[in-house]
Structure formats: structure tokens, C-alpha cells
């Protein structure tokens, strides 16, 4: 069984360059986490010697990979002057990703508002509008995007040792759900989440993209902060439902993006209303709250998505409604939002 104690034990074989003592006895190993076939190690150097740091990182990765049951290894080596350049540590400043023109985060203050459904259909809409699109599922604990996109294929490793993401409906996809077996849960602490998101950004062969949409988990925790520290976001989109309970936490999401200097591209109101077969309009969760909040916050209102049975059915089948019924009213709602985003970036 893969345990933290087993990892610490194997780290005693990693010697500090030029010494017979190991990095554990030197007190350099500050954090270890293990689970689900992944191991995260945080090492704090006492010197700014980049050669020693690079050697320790390499030897640590080699030692940990030798443990039974290890599939992924994340090693962060910190030095007094900061993380080792190129060493996979936490980044002091976001790094531009070559080949990707725009990176947009799709967020919500709370769960249950249909954020992932919006992200999936928006990605497909942008592709139908002629863009090259990637979709990154950063919900480490509850990844649902692979199901909604109908993707079961696992990524493979290229000759350049980068993960090649599978694609469907014209959209490239990376998700923790593609790396797990069945209903295996993810029981990780913050450092492992941070390292996973960094690898999903920097160690995936996204090739040339016009847009990389990032589906964030709800809230303002590790995943959101890690993303903002890892990559320069071109903007964030907030998904909400009309009722006040959702709008209250939306304001926290907006404040989070503002604090990390991420531009707010706008608000999308999901589950806006329902139209019965007889044409009667029913506002189940109220209506107009998203538009009013956008006006209050002085940010764009990108559009409203009514409740369509076809949207739910498409997500369950792995064929988003934008793909299944591109001429239908539900698809047109997403296509309109996609056109708005394209126009926003064209004016920038």
C-alpha cells in the first residue's frame, strides 16, 4: 500500500550532493502526500545552489517512481531565492503558455448552478464558430467534464514526455477523471492539487489553441488560486442562477478574481426560465438576477441560458446540446455567448 511513511523511507536513499547524509536526516523534506497512485513531495533547500537543487529533484523523482503503485510524481524544490527554475515548483509569477492565445476560467461561487455544463457547451460553441479550443477540467475532486464530453480515452505520453490530450466534438480535453479508474476518489491535500493543475497547464501538449477554457470547481480555494499563480488568465466568466442565494456567493467569486487581478469577462445566468410545451414561461428560480448583478458590478452580462431538457440529456449522453442540436434554441443561446466572447477579445 502506498503510504506517506513508505515515501519518507525511500527518500532516505536520496543523498545531499557531496554528503553521505540523506535529505530526510538533513530536515529538507517539508511535506509528503500520497494517494491514488500519486505522490507529492515538498523540499526546502537551505542554499541557493541551483545545481544541488536540480540533482535533488531528479534523484527524488527517481526514488519515488521506484515505489510500487506510483503513477504520478510531483516534486517541488524551494530555495531561499524561490523555486528551482523549470523544477516544477510553485511559480512566483504566471508563465505564458506558448501556442495558446486566450485562457478563460469558468467559475461559480457555489455548486449546482450548471457551471460545467456551461463550460462544455461553450467550448463546443466556440469550436463551431471556427476556433481551436481546449477544455481543462480543474475540478480535481469531482470531475464531470469527461462524461459530458463523451470522452473515455486516456491521454498518452508523447516523445517529448508531454501528455497528449484526447479530443471529441472538436475540443481537446484534460481532466483528472481521465487518469482515475472507475469511481476511485481523490483524497489529496493542497500541494498535490496545486502540482496537478501546474502539470495540466505546462505538461500537456495543447498545441495551437485560440481558447483554453478552464472549468474551475466552485468556491475560492486551492484550485482557483493555483491556476491564477500558474498561468496568466485572460479573464474569468462567472456562472450563476437567478436566485439571491446564488448571487450572494457570486459576489465572492467576483471579489476573488479582482484580488488576483483577473479581468471579469462577464456573468452568465443559467437555468433562467422554463418554457412548457404549451408555451407558458415559468421562472422557477426567479429571473433577471444575473443581469441585475452584472449591472451592479459594472461588468458585462453575457447572456441567459433557459432550462432545456435537451441540455441535461446531452450531458448525460456525452453529446453536448450544441453538437446534438446545433440549430435548436439551447445551442443558439450558447453560440450567442460564444460570439460575445469572441467580440470581446477582438476589441482587446
N, C-alpha and C positions, 0 to 999 in steps of 0.2 A: 504494500500500500504506500502511495506517495504521501509523505508527511513532511512538515517543516523540520522536524528533528533529523530526518534522513537527509534533507538538503544541507542542513548545517554540518552534518557529519561529513558529507562528501566535500564540502568546502574546506575542510581541514587539510585536504590534499593540495590546495592552491597556495603556493608559497609566494611571499612578497619578493619581487625580483632582487636578487643579491643577498637574500637572507634564507636561513633554514626554517624560520618560523612561518606559520600559515596566517592567512588573512583573518581567520576567526580568533586565534590567540592574540593577534595584534589589536583586536577590537574594531576592525574596519567594517564588519558586516552589521549593518544597522537594521535591516528589515528583511524578512523572508516570508513569502506566502506561497502556498502550494495547493492545488486542487484542480480537478477536471483536466488533468494532463498538462497543466501549465504551471510554471514556476516563475516567480518574480523575486529578484534579489536586488537590494539597495546597498551599495558600498560607499562609505565616506572616507576618501583619502585625506591624509594629513599633509601631503605635499602637493605641489603644483606640477610635478613631473609628468608630462603627457605620455612619455614612453612607458613608464611604470603603470600608469592608469590603463593604457591600451592593452598591455600584456596581462594585467589582472583581469580585465574584462574578457579577453579571449580565453584565458585559462579557466575562468569561472564558467563561461558558457560551455566549454568542452566538458568540464567535470560534471555539470548538472545534466547535460544531454546524455551522459552515460548511465543515469538512473533509469530503472525500469519504469515504464508508464509515462515518461516525459515526452510531450509532443511539441510544446512551445516553451521557449526560454526568453525571459525579459531581464536584462541586466542593466541597472542604472549605476554608473560610477560618477560620484560627485567629487569635485576637487575644491580647494579653498577659493579658486577663481571661477568656479562654476562647473557644470557637467563637461565631460570629455567631448570635444568636437567630434561629431559623427558617431558618438558612442551610444546613442540611443537614450541618453538621459533626458530629464525634463528640460525643455527649451526655455531660455530666458526671454526670447523674442520669437514670434511666429516666423516660420520659414515658408517662402513662396514655393508652390508646387509647380514644377515645370510641366507644361502641356495642358494645364487646367486654367481656363480663362476666368471663371467665376465659381466661387464656393458659397453656397447658400444654406444656412441652417434652418430647419423647420422645427419649431419648438411649441410647447404649450406649458401653461402654468400647472395644469392638473391632468390626470389621466381620464380616459373615457370620452374625449372630445373628437376622436377620429383623426388624430394628427398623422398617424402612419398611413391611413387611408388617403389622406390629402397628399402626403409626400409621394406615395406610389403613383397616384393618378396624375399629379403634377409633373412627375418625371416623364411619364408616358406622353403627356400632353406636349411637353417641350420637345420630345423626340418627334412627334407628329408634326410639329411646327418647323422641323428641319434642323434641330440642334443635336449635337452629340452629347449624350447625357450619361452620368453615372449616379448611382444611389448608394449611399453609405448608411447602414443601419447601426447607429451608436447605442441602441438600447441593449446593453450587454446582458441584463437580467431577463428581459422578456422580448427577445427578437421575434417579430411577427412579419417582417417585410418579405422573407423568402417564401412564406406561404402565400401572401398576397400577390407576389410576382410569379408564382408557379415555378420556382427555382429549387431544385434538389441537388443539382450538380455541385460538387465541392471544388474550390479553387485548387489549381495546381501550381507547382514551383517552376519558374522559368529558368533558363540557363544563367540568367543574371541574378538568380536567387531572389526573385520577387514573386509574390503571389499574383497569379493571373485570375482576375475575377470572372465568374460565369456571367452570361447575359441572357436576357429574354425580353421580348417585346421591344427590342432595340435599345435596351437600357442595361448597362453594366452594373453589377451588384456585388457588394461585400457586406457580410453580416456575421456576427458571432453564431447565428443559427446555422450557418453553413459549415461550421467547424465542430459542432457538437453532434453526438449520437442520440437520436431519438429525443426523449423528454429529459435528458440529463440537465440538472440545474447548474447554474453558475453561482458558486459561493466564493466570491472574491472580495478583497479589500481594495481601498482606493488606489494604491500604487499599481496594482495589476490592471485596473480599469484604465488608468492613465497610459500605461505602456501599450495596452491593446489598441487604444484609439490612435496613439502615435504610429503604431505599426500599420494600422489600416490606412493611414494617410500616406506615410512615407515608404512603406514596404510593399505596396500594391502597385502593379503595373496598370495604371489607369489609361495610359497612352494619351491621346489628344482628346480633350473634352471641352465643350463650351460651358457646361454646367455640371458641377458635382453637388447634388442635393444631399444634405446630411440630416437624417431623421434622428432627432435627439430624444432621449427619454424625458418624461415630464419632470418638471421641477428645475432647481438651480444648483445641482450638486456637482460631483466629481466629473461626470461625462461632459457637462457643458463647459466647465472651467478648463478641463484638459484640452478640449477642442479649441477654445479661444487661445490657449497658450501654445498650441501646436501649429496652427495654420492661420494665416490671415483671412478671416471671413469677409466676404464682400457684402454680407448683410444677413439679417435674420427675419424670418417670417413667423408670426405668431398665429396659431390656430385656436379658436375659441368657439363656444356655443353661446347662444344669446343670453342665457340667464345670468343673473348677477353673481351667483356662486362661482361661475367660471371667470367672469370678468374681473372679480376681485383678485384672483391669483394670476390673471393675465398681466396685471399691473406689476406684479413681482417679476415676471419674466421680462417685461419691458425694461424694468429698472436694472435687471441683471445684465442685459445686453448693453445698456447705456454705461454701466460701470466698467465694462471691459472694452468699451469703445467700438462696439459692433453696430454699424448702421441698421436701423429698423426699416425694412423694406415695406412693411405693412401688416395689416391684420386680415385674416380670412375667417369669416363666420360660417362654421359648419353646422349641419342639422338646422338650417334656418327655418324651414317650414315644411309641411307635408301637404301634398295635393291628393285628394281622394279620387277614385275612378270617376266620380260624378263632377269633378272639377272644383269641389269645395276646398278652400285653403285653410289648413289647421296649423296654428303656430304652437306646437307642443311645448317648446322651451321658451316661449316669448319670441320677439323678433326685433331686430334693429339694434341690439346691444353692441354688437361688434362695430357697426358703423358709427354709433354714438361714441364709443370708446376711442376709436381712431381719431375722430374729430376732437375729442377732449385732449388726447395726447399729441395732436397735431402731426399725425403720421398717416400715410395713405391707407385707404380701405381698399383691399384688393378684390373683394367680391364675396358673394354668399353662395353656399352650396346647400340646396334643399335636401330633404330626406328622400332618397330614392332607394327603393328595394333593390334595384339593379346594381347599385354601388356595393351593397353588402354581399349580394350574390357573386359579383365579380371578384371581390376579395377572397371569398371562400373557395372559389374555383381556381384562383391563381391567374385569372384573366381580368385585369382592371377594366372598369366600365369604359374608359377612354379607348381601350383596344377592342372590347367586345361590341360596343355600340357607339362608334365614333360620331355618328350623326344624331345621336339622341340628345335630349336636353341635359342629362347629367354630364355627358362628355363635353358638351358645349360650355358648361359652367367652368370646368377645369381648363378648357382651352382658352377661355376668356382671361382667366387668371394668368395662364402661361404667357399670353400675348402681352398682358400688362407688365409682367416681369421683364420680358424682352425689351419692351419700350423703355422701361426704367433704366436698364443697363445701356441701351443705345444712346440715351441722353447724357449718361455719365461721362 
